[in-house]
Amino acid sequence: MPGQVTMKEMAEQAQAWRTVWEARDSSQAVWRKLLSAGRIEELVFTGCGSSFYLASSAAAAFSKWTTYPVKSVPASEWLLYPDQHASGKRTLLVIISRSGTTTECLWAAEAAEKMPGLRTLAVTCHPDSTLAQRCDDTLAIPAGREESVVMTKSFTSMLYLLLVSAALLGENRHAQAELAGLPDCAADWSQLAAEGKALAGEDYRTVVCLGAGPLYGIAQEAALKVKEMAAQPSEVYHPLEYRHGPKSIVNDQTLIVLFASDRGREYEPRLMRELKQMGGRVWVIGGSAELFADMDRHTPLKETAGDWIRGLIGLLPVQQFGVHYAIRRGYDPDRPRHLSQVVEL
């Protein structure tokens, strides 16, 4: 059956998150050892593809909940343009790779070894990988391992780990409480799955994903899932940026997915109504039912400590959309075109 492996792994996400929460004390010990021993002044998150989008989302949470200066950089950019990204401060470079064998990530770790005052932390699903051996320390989630080519369970598991880490390091008790409950929330997400599957029953020429602030990395990952699984052209923008030219392509074969933000509640409903009037099909994930009552589809989400956490749940129905839309288009999500599980150069 097409997509069988990917769907199985998506169904295992809640349990993978639960293992992360149960191991939070040992994860925090790794963070505190690295941060104190290196007298770290700055955090840089890096990765490739989905792992870079994950890095961007994680960086947003660390920037919000901790006192460290934080940024995210693609691993290839860190490698090719270190003069633009290495500040000279005592830096912890957090390198994210599902397999721990992605070539650019290994190169970034190798380059980091030559930079004074810089320490490295691998975040991976494979604790014995080359990346784990090369970095100063490792946070690994074996429960996030996947057979599938496309990242689903591994992405959300590693992001959940980093959100938990940020909330604990920043002593944000509200966020900690919300994160503690997410595995149980995600365990019963049949309605979210149904939302994605229902929208996959129609045809689109383009899928556009919109997300502001900490939701931008989530929107990037959502657009990539649609592109990888269904070979469907997809785009990603900050919501209000979409008005500045890109909206010219909107028609009745455009699906526009908004990850609604708390801070955009004054602007995003007006934008989506405007795009709907242009003929676009609009799907809003999160946000107030009252504000988005006139959308083609609104998927409510559990109230959380804010956009930094809500995007993790919001990604789940888009994963389902990607799988079922791929099957509708005659593709097997378990065997995406031109792709392999690990990019090795």
C-alpha positions in Angstrom: 0.0 0.0 0.0 1.5 3.4 -0.9 2.5 5.5 2.1 2.2 2.7 4.6 5.6 3.2 6.2 5.2 7.0 6.4 1.7 6.7 7.9 2.9 4.2 10.5 5.7 6.5 11.6 3.4 9.5 11.8 1.1 7.5 14.1 4.1 6.9 16.4 4.9 10.6 17.0 3.1 10.9 20.3 5.0 7.9 21.8 8.3 9.3 20.5 7.5 12.7 22.2 6.7 10.8 25.4 10.2 9.2 25.5 11.7 12.7 25.1 9.8 14.1 28.0 10.7 11.1 30.2 14.4 11.6 29.5 14.3 15.4 30.0 16.5 15.3 33.1 19.4 13.6 31.3 19.0 15.9 28.3 19.2 19.0 30.6 22.4 17.6 32.2 24.0 17.6 28.7 22.9 21.2 28.1 24.1 22.5 31.4 27.5 20.7 31.1 28.2 22.2 27.7 26.9 25.7 28.5 28.8 26.0 31.8 32.1 24.3 30.8 32.4 26.4 27.6 31.1 29.6 29.2 28.9 29.9 26.2 27.8 33.4 25.0 25.8 32.5 21.9 23.8 29.6 20.4 23.8 28.8 16.7 21.4 26.1 15.3 22.2 24.5 12.0 21.1 21.7 9.7 20.1 20.9 6.1 16.6 20.8 4.5 14.0 19.8 7.1 16.6 19.9 9.8 17.4 23.5 8.9 13.7 24.4 9.2 13.7 22.6 12.5 16.8 24.6 13.5 14.9 27.9 12.7 11.9 26.9 14.8 14.1 25.8 17.7 16.2 29.0 17.6 13.0 31.0 17.9 12.1 29.1 21.1 15.5 29.5 22.6 15.5 33.2 21.7 12.1 33.6 23.4 12.7 31.5 26.6 16.4 31.9 27.3 18.8 34.8 27.7 21.3 33.7 25.0 21.7 35.4 21.7 20.5 32.9 19.1 20.5 32.4 15.4 19.9 29.7 12.8 22.1 29.1 9.7 22.0 26.4 7.0 25.0 24.1 7.5 26.3 24.8 4.0 26.2 28.6 4.7 28.1 28.0 8.0 30.7 26.0 6.0 31.1 28.4 3.0 30.7 31.8 4.8 32.0 31.4 8.3 33.2 35.0 8.3 29.5 36.1 8.1 28.1 33.7 10.7 30.9 33.1 13.2 30.8 36.0 15.6 34.0 35.3 17.5 32.0 34.8 20.7 32.2 31.6 22.7 29.6 29.7 20.7 27.7 26.4 21.0 26.9 25.1 17.5 23.9 22.8 17.6 24.0 20.6 14.6 20.8 18.8 13.7 20.8 15.7 11.5 18.3 12.8 11.6 20.8 10.3 10.4 24.0 11.9 11.8 25.7 11.3 8.5 24.5 14.2 6.3 27.6 15.5 4.6 27.3 19.2 5.1 26.6 18.6 8.8 29.8 16.6 9.1 31.7 19.3 7.3 30.2 21.9 9.6 31.3 19.9 12.6 34.8 19.5 11.2 35.1 23.2 10.5 33.9 24.0 14.0 36.8 22.0 15.4 39.2 24.6 14.0 37.4 27.6 15.5 38.6 28.7 19.0 36.0 29.0 21.7 33.4 26.9 19.7 31.8 23.8 21.1 29.4 21.4 19.3 26.2 19.5 20.2 24.7 16.9 17.9 20.9 16.4 17.8 20.1 13.2 16.0 18.1 10.0 16.0 21.3 7.9 15.9 23.5 8.1 19.0 26.3 6.1 17.4 26.5 8.1 14.2 29.5 9.8 12.8 28.1 13.2 13.8 27.6 12.1 17.3 31.2 10.9 17.5 32.5 14.1 16.1 30.7 16.6 18.3 31.5 17.4 21.9 28.2 15.9 23.1 25.0 14.4 21.7 21.3 14.5 22.3 19.8 11.4 20.6 16.2 10.2 20.1 16.3 6.6 19.0 12.5 6.6 19.1 12.5 9.1 16.3 14.3 6.8 13.9 12.5 6.3 10.5 12.5 3.9 7.6 10.8 6.5 5.4 12.7 8.9 3.2 10.6 11.9 4.1 11.0 13.3 7.7 7.9 13.3 9.8 8.4 11.6 13.2 12.0 12.5 13.4 11.3 16.2 12.7 8.7 16.6 15.4 10.6 14.5 17.9 13.8 16.5 17.6 11.8 19.8 17.6 9.9 18.6 20.7 13.2 17.8 22.4 14.6 21.3 21.6 11.4 23.0 22.8 11.5 21.1 26.0 15.2 22.0 26.4 14.5 25.7 25.9 11.6 25.8 28.3 13.6 24.0 31.0 16.7 26.2 30.5 14.6 29.3 30.6 12.6 28.1 33.6 9.4 28.8 31.8 6.9 26.8 33.8 3.9 27.6 31.6 5.7 26.3 28.5 6.9 23.3 30.5 3.4 22.4 31.6 2.1 22.7 28.0 4.9 20.6 26.6 4.3 17.9 29.2 0.8 17.5 28.0 1.5 17.4 24.3 2.2 13.7 24.0 -1.3 12.9 25.3 -2.8 15.6 23.2 -1.2 14.3 20.0 -2.2 10.7 20.9 -5.8 11.5 20.1 -5.4 13.6 16.9 -7.8 11.8 14.6 -9.6 15.0 13.9 -6.4 16.7 12.8 -5.7 13.7 10.5 -9.2 13.9 9.1 -8.7 17.6 8.3 -5.6 17.0 6.2 -7.1 14.0 4.5 -10.3 15.9 3.5 -8.4 18.7 1.8 -6.3 16.1 -0.1 -9.5 15.1 -2.0 -9.3 18.2 -4.3 -6.8 19.2 -7.1 -4.5 22.1 -6.8 -1.9 23.6 -9.1 0.1 25.3 -6.2 0.2 25.0 -2.5 1.3 28.1 -0.5 2.3 27.9 3.2 2.3 31.0 5.3 3.8 31.4 8.8 5.0 34.4 10.8 7.8 34.6 13.4 8.4 31.2 15.1 5.8 29.7 12.6 7.9 30.4 9.6 10.1 27.4 10.0 6.9 25.3 10.4 5.5 26.8 7.2 8.8 25.9 5.4 8.6 22.3 6.6 4.9 22.1 5.6 5.6 23.3 2.1 8.5 20.8 1.8 6.4 17.9 2.9 3.9 18.6 0.1 6.7 19.0 -2.4 8.6 15.8 -1.3 5.6 13.5 -1.0 3.3 14.6 -3.7 5.7 16.2 -6.2 3.4 19.3 -5.9 4.8 22.7 -6.5 4.7 24.6 -3.2 5.9 27.9 -1.9 6.4 29.5 1.5 6.2 33.1 2.7 5.8 35.3 5.7 2.0 36.0 5.6 2.0 39.8 4.9 4.9 39.4 2.4 2.6 37.3 0.2 0.7 40.5 -0.7 3.8 42.0 -2.3 3.8 40.3 -5.7 3.3 36.6 -5.0 -0.5 36.9 -4.7 -0.6 37.5 -8.5 -0.6 33.8 -9.1 -3.7 33.1 -6.9 -6.6 31.3 -8.6 -9.1 28.6 -7.8 -6.4 26.0 -8.0 -4.3 27.6 -5.3 -4.4 26.1 -1.8 -3.2 28.7 0.8 -2.3 27.3 4.2 -1.9 29.8 7.1 -0.4 28.8 10.4 -2.2 31.5 12.3 -0.1 33.5 14.8 -1.1 35.3 18.0 0.5 38.5 16.9 -1.0 38.4 13.5 -4.6 38.2 14.7 -5.3 41.8 13.6 -3.8 41.3 10.1 -4.0 37.6 9.0 -7.8 37.3 8.9 -8.0 40.2 6.5 -5.2 38.8 4.3 -6.9 35.4 4.1 -10.3 37.0 3.2 -8.5 38.9 0.5 -6.9 35.8 -1.0 -10.2 34.0 -0.8 -11.9 36.8 -2.8 -9.2 36.3 -5.4 -10.4 32.7 -5.8 -7.9 30.9 -3.6 -8.8 28.0 -1.4 -7.8 29.0 2.1 -7.0 26.7 5.0 -6.2 28.2 8.4 -4.5 26.1 11.1 -4.9 27.5 14.6 -6.3 30.9 15.6 -9.7 31.9 16.7 -12.8 30.2 15.2 -14.5 33.5 15.3 -11.8 35.3 13.4 -11.6 32.7 10.7 -15.2 31.5 10.5 -15.5 32.4 6.8 -12.5 30.4 5.6 -12.8 27.4 3.4 -11.5 25.3 6.3 -10.4 26.2 9.8 -8.6 23.7 11.9 -8.6 24.7 15.6 -5.7 23.7 17.8 -5.3 23.1 21.5 -4.5 26.4 23.2 -0.8 26.4 24.2 1.8 28.7 25.5 2.0 30.5 22.2 3.1 30.2 18.6 6.4 28.6 19.7 4.6 25.4 20.7 1.4 25.5 18.6 3.3 25.1 15.3 4.4 21.6 16.4 0.8 20.4 16.6 -0.2 22.4 13.5 2.3 20.5 11.4 0.4 17.2 12.0 -2.6 17.7 9.7 -0.3 19.0 6.9 1.7 15.8 7.1 -1.5 13.9 6.6 -2.5 16.1 3.7 0.9 15.5 2.1 0.5 11.7 2.3 -3.0 11.5 1.0 -2.5 14.1 -1.6 0.5 12.2 -2.9 -1.6 9.0 -3.2 -4.3 10.9 -5.0 -1.8 12.1 -7.5 -0.4 8.6 -8.1 2.8 8.9 -6.0 4.0 6.7 -3.2 5.1 8.9 -0.2 7.4 6.1 0.9 9.3 6.4 -2.4 9.5 10.1 -3.3 11.0 11.0 -6.6 14.8 11.7 -6.8 15.2 11.6 -3.1 17.1 9.4 -0.6 17.0 9.2 3.1 20.5 10.7 3.6 22.2 13.3 1.4 25.8 12.3 1.1 28.1 14.3 -1.2 
